[in-house]
Amino acid sequence: MEHYRLEFSEAQQWLRMDNYSHPANTNGFITVKEKCTDTECHIFEAFLTRSDGKLLGDSKIKYRNVDVLEAVQELHTFLNTLSEYNLTISPK
């Protein structure tokens, strides 16, 4: 299983799954989560875009770095709560 560094650019409104080929926190990107699987990255993007259901590039919502970092914490809490109920999210 490959792991990525999930990064976000506020200016570009873009999430990037970096395979550690770029230096962290460069070119306007901030690190959102380390050692993230591709499934976790996609779950996070779906969670982040839950307000309007549109991909970041198509959304009229302009996410700030602080919004994305808060969403990471909210998702972490949500997934922990699912785990307490013996529930998980998995790909189809």
Salt bridges, closest charged atoms under 4 A:
GLU7 OE2 - ARG5 NH1 3.88
GLU7 OE1 - ARG16 NH2 2.46
ASP18 OD2 - ARG5 NH1 2.62
ASP18 OD1 - HIS22 ND1 2.76
GLU34 OE2 - ARG5 NE 3.46
ASP67 OD1 - ARG64 NH2 2.91
GLU74 OE1 - ARG50 NH2 2.77
